[in-house]
Amino acid sequence: MRFSKTILPNGLRLITVPMPSFESATVMVMVGAGSRYETKKNSGISHFLEHMAFKGTEKRPTALAISSLIDGMGGEFNAFTGKETTGYYIKAAKTNVELCLDVLSDMLQHSKLEQVEIDKEKGVILEEINLYEDTPMRKIGDIYENLLYGNTPLGWDIAGEKDIIKAINRQDFLDYMGSLYSADNMTVVIAGGIDEKEVAKLVEQYFGGMSRFKTPKPLPVKEKQTKPAILIKQKKTEQIHIAMGIRTVPIDSEEKYPLEVLAAILGGGMSSRLFHEIREKRGLAYYVRSSSDHYKDCGSLVTGAGIDPKRVIDAVSVLAEEYSKVKDGTLHITDEELTKSKEYLKGHFVLELEDSRSVAGYYAHQELLEEEQINPDAALAKIDAITKDQVEEMGKKYFKNETLNLALIGDFADRQKLEDIVKLV
């Protein structure tokens, strides 16, 4: 797989990824704007704006006009908001790339943002927040990052707070877009069965007139942890959900590759160490999984699990015990285990890239968040090259009590018992 990059005069970056065997194509616009760029006064506006982009433009005045157009070409469209980026995309037959560009550029440059529609959408956002609150398996990630990053934009929920959502108005959206939606803070990625020269002309036509201006940088993360930390959110639930992890590295660090392999060894799939120890061997949890996650200036390796409320202490104890082995270099990774974990990562990555939407997202995220663009084959080669020594070194370097964190959501009140066992020995 190869890609080409072009920078328009206004600074907008175009990346084309030809996939000749595809009859479809994905057009994605990603902006370097997310919830970590917000303030207490507009917390949640990044996600709210993602919703409002589909509510009508001067050319297509209603949400129905936009959705009918995309449905009429058999396409799919959606958007997503993270803490560092917001993405908008349409996936359709390759013959409809121009229409996709027309619609997306129209939404990003000429959204009406009518107050009556804003007020109606507030109800949708509030119900989405309720959904997250009622889904502890999803909510635990927010609680864990709140523990890591505290009362800062990176520690806040992407969806925002209800009182702030209720108060947001049209001018808030205009101010937000006017600070972050600059042409040079965006990338357009088109992946699929495309003619690169043709789509480059179309992107210039539809996005070349966007304004360029200086955009703010987010608050940097300041990590000053000195001992294990615990955050408990009390909630009546049938299952306790936990997230236990350690602080690691930013997204540009080469150490992310051995950390990803380590996460796969610990909790990547049903044959992983933690899945076997916690679920198969002891029956303490339903799901157990680990991941290595990264932002521009920080990162974390974390394990999540859904646990029998009566056996929380047992499960956390096992998790702390396995983490301690990582810390001491006594995990004793076998050659077979190392190979299996690398193949697990590579296999999932390759399967994702069979979809042009995932390909577009891969290149867009790299362009906005990383210093270097690398093709998937190069990323696979980096995973392949990881050795046992490198993986074990990551454990010794980062698995420390002063980087250890445990978040919990559920009906659990005995904090002291957790404090006694949440430590690496």
N, C-alpha and C positions, 0 to 999 in steps of 0.2 A: 504494500500500500504506500502511495506517495502523496505528497501534498504540495501546493504552491501558495505562496503568500505575496499579496500585493498591498501596498499602503496608498490609499487615496490622498489627494492633496489636502483634504481636511483632517487627515490623521486616522480615519477609519481603516481598520485592518480587515482585509478579505482573505480568507483561506478557502481554497477549493481542493476537494478530495475526490478525484474521479474514481468511480467504481463501475467499470464498463459493463459488467454483467447485470447491473441493476436496472430495472424499468422504473424505479421510484427515485426520489431525491428528497433530502431534508434540507430546508433552509432554516438556519438558526441564527438569531441575533442574541448575543450575550453582552451584558453590560457589567462593568466593574462597580456594581452597586448592590449592596445587600444590607442586612440588618446591623452589621457592625459599623456602618456609616451613619447610623441614626443617633438621635438624642432622646432624652427622656420625654421631650415634648412631642416627638413624632414616632415613637417606638411602634413598629408594626407597619409603617407606611410603605416600605419596600414591597412587602407581600401584598398589601392593599392595592398598590399601584398595578401589580401584576394582574389582579382581578379587573381593575378599571380599564386596562388597555383593550379589553374585548367588548367594552360597553358602547362603542360607537364613535365614529369620526365624522368630519364634515362631509366626506364623500360617501360614507356608509353609516348613516346616522343612528342605527340601533344595533344592539347585540345580535338580534335576529338577522339583520342584513349581513353581518359578518359571518355568523355561523351557517346561514343558508348558502352563502357563496362557497364556503369551504366544504360543506356537506355535498354541495352540487357538483364538486369535482372529485368526490370520494376521498377527500383528504382527512387528515387528523391534525388538530392543532391544540396546543397547550402551552403552559408556561410554568416556571418553577423559580422559587426564591431560596437562596442560601444566605449564609452570613457574609459572603464576600462577592457573590455574583447573583444576577437575575437573568434568566433566559426565556426567550420566546421562540417558538418554532412552529413550522407547518411542514408536514410530510405528505407528499402527494406523488402522482405520476410525474415522471421527468418532463413531460410536455407542459406541465403547469408551473414550472419554476418561476417564470416571469410574474404570474399572478400571485404566487406566494410572496415574492419580493414586494410587489405592489401593496399587498395587504399589510405585511409587517411594517414596511416603511410608513404607510399611512397611519397605522396604529401608534407608532412611536413618535411621529411628528405632528399628527393632527387629531389626537384624541380629544373629544369634546369635554370630558371630565365634568359633566353636568352635576350640579349639586343634588338634584333629585335622584340621579342614579347613584351618586355617592352614598346618600342616605339609605337607599334601598339595599345597597351592597353591604352596608354596615351589619345588617342582620345576618347575611351570609357569613361574613367574617367571624362574627360572634359565635355562630353555630359551629364553625370550623374549630374555633378555640375550645368550645365545649367538647367536640369530638376528640381532640387531643387529650383533654383532661380526663375523658372517660376511656381512654385507651392507654393504660399504663405501660404497655410494651413499647409504645412510641414515645410516651412522655418521659421515660427514664433517661433518654438521651439528653433532653433539655435540662433535667435536674443535674445530671452529671456535669454538663458544661457550665451550668451555673455555679457548681462547686469549684470547678477549675478556674473560672474567670471572674466570678463574683458579680458585683453590681457594676458591670461595664457592658458596653454594647455587645461584645462577644459572648458575654454570659447571659444575655437576655434571650427570651423566646423570640423566634423569628415572627411568629404571628402577632406579637405585641400584647399589650394589656387592654382589657375591655374599656376602661374609662378613657384611655387615650384614643382608641379606635372610635368611640362614640363622638369625640370632639373634633376629629380630622375634617377639614373642609377643602374646597377646591384650591384655594391659594396655597395650602400646605403641599398639595401635589405639584403645583407649578413651581414652587420654591425648591422642592426636592429634585425634580427633573432638571431645573435650571442650575443645580449645583453639581449633578453627577452624570446626566445623560448627554455628555459631550461626545462628539464623533470619535475623538481619539481615545475615549474610554470604552469603546465598543469594538466587538469583532463580529463580522458576518461570516459564517461557515456554511458552505454548500457542499454536501456529500451525496454521492449517488451517481446515476447515469447521466452525466452532464458534459456539455461542451465548455471547457474552461474559458476560452476566449469570449464566447457568447455571454456567459454568466457574468464575467468581469465587466462587460459593457453595461449589462443590466443593473449591476450593483452601483456603478457610477451614476447611472440614470436615476435610480430611486433613492440612493443614500448620499450622493455627492454634494447635495445642497445642505446637509446638516451642519449645524454650527459647531465650532471648536472653541473650548474655553478651559480655563484651569479648574481642576477638580481637587477637592480636599483628600487628604490621606486619613485613614482610620487611626484611632488611638492605638498605640503599640501595646502589646501585652507585657505586663510586668509580673513575672513569676517569682514570688518570694516565700514559697512554702518551705517549712523547716521540719515538719512532722506529718504523719498520716492524718488525713482529714476525712470527716464523715458528714454527709448531709442526708437527713431523713425527711421525707414528705409523708405525713400521716394521711392515709386514705383507706376507707373501707373497701377492701378488695378480697377476692377469693385466692389470689396468688400474690406473692411478694416478688417485685422485680428489682434487680440490682444491676449496677454497673460499677465494676471495679477496675481501675486502670492506673497507669503511670504516665507522667509527662515525658514527651520525647522531643521530636525535631520538627522544624518547619518543612514545607512542601518541597523546597528546593534542595534539601539535604540529600546527598547520595545515601545516607544511612536509612532512608525510608525503605529501600529495597530489602536489606536484611531484616528490618523491623516487620515488613509485610510477611516475610517468610516465617519469622518467629510467631506472628499472630496466627498464621495458618497452622503451624505446628500445635499451638495452644488450643485454638478454637475454630479451626477452619474445616467444617464438615463433621460427619458422624463418626469418623475414625480418629479424630483429633484427641490430644491428651485430656483436655478439660471435659469434653463431651463424654469420653469414656469414664473418667474418674467420677464426675458429678452425676451424670445421668445413668449410664449403662451399669456401672459398678455399684452405685449406691442408691439410685432411684430418687435423687434429691430434687431434680428439676425437669421441666419439660423441654425447654430450649436452652442451649449453651452455645455462645458464639463469640469469637474475638475478632477485632479489626484494628488496623493501624490507620489513624485519621490525621490529616494535616491541614493547617491553615498557612497563611503567608509567613507568619512569625512564631508559630508554635505547633505542637502536635501532641498526640496521646495514643497509646496502645491500651485498649479497653476490652473487657470481657463482660457481656451481658448475659443474664440468666433469669428465668422465671421459676420461682422456688415455692415449694410447699411451706406455708407460713409456720408450721410447727418445726421445720427443720432448717430454718435460715442460718442459725449458728453453725450447724454441721456443714452446710454448703459453703459459707464464707470461710470457714476454717480450712476446708479442702482447697479452695481457691488460693488462700494465703499460703498454704503449704506448697502448692505447685509454683506460685510466684517466687517463693523463697528458693526453690531449686533453680529457677532461672537466674536469680540474683547471685547464687553461689557457684554457678557453672556446673551444677550436678544434675541437669536435666537429662544428660546422656543421650543426645540426639543420635539416632542411627542413620546410616547411609540411606537405608530404605525410607525412613521417615522424612529425611531432607528432600529426597527425590519426589516423594509423594506430595509433599507440601508445595514444592515448586510447580509440579504438574497441576495441582489443584488451582493455584493462582493463575497459571498460564491458560488453563482450560476455560475458566470462568471469563477471563479477559477476552479470549478468542471468541467465545460464544456471544459476548456482548457486542463485539465488532461485526457481527453478521447483520446488524441493524444500522441503517444509515443515520438514524437519530442518535444512537450511541456513539457512532463515529464522529458526528458533528459535535456532540458534547465533549468528547475526549479532546479534540483539537481546540475547541473554544476555551475550555478550562485551562489547558496548558498556556494558551496565548495570553490570557488575562492574569494568571496566577503564578506562572513559572518563568524562569529566565530563559529556558531553552525549550524549543519544540523538538520532540523526537518522535519518529514513526513507531507504530506498535511493535514492529520486529526488533527495533533497538531496545524498547522497554522489555520485551520478552528475553532478549539476550542478557540484559542486566539482571533479571531474575535468575536466569540459568546459571550465571557466573557466581552466585552467592555460595559461600562455603560454610561448613559447620562452625569453623573458627569465627567467622564474621557474625553469625547468628548468636553464638555464645557470648561474644564480646558485647553485643547490644544488651544482653541481659545483665551482664556485670556492670555496664556503664549506666544504664537507666533505671534498673529495678532497684530502687532505694526507698527507704522509709520516708525520706523527705520529698519524694515525688508520688507517693501512694495516695489514692483517693477512692472512696466508696460512696456511691449515691444509692438511695433506697426509696422505693415508693410502695406503700401498703400499710396494713394494720399491724404495725410493729413499734413497740414503745421502749424496749430495753436497750437504750443507747450504750449503757455501760458495758454490756456483754460484747457489743461490737467493738468498742474501744479496746477491750482486752485482747481481741484476736486479730484486728486489722493492723498487722505489722509483719514485716519480713524478718525472719530470724536466720 
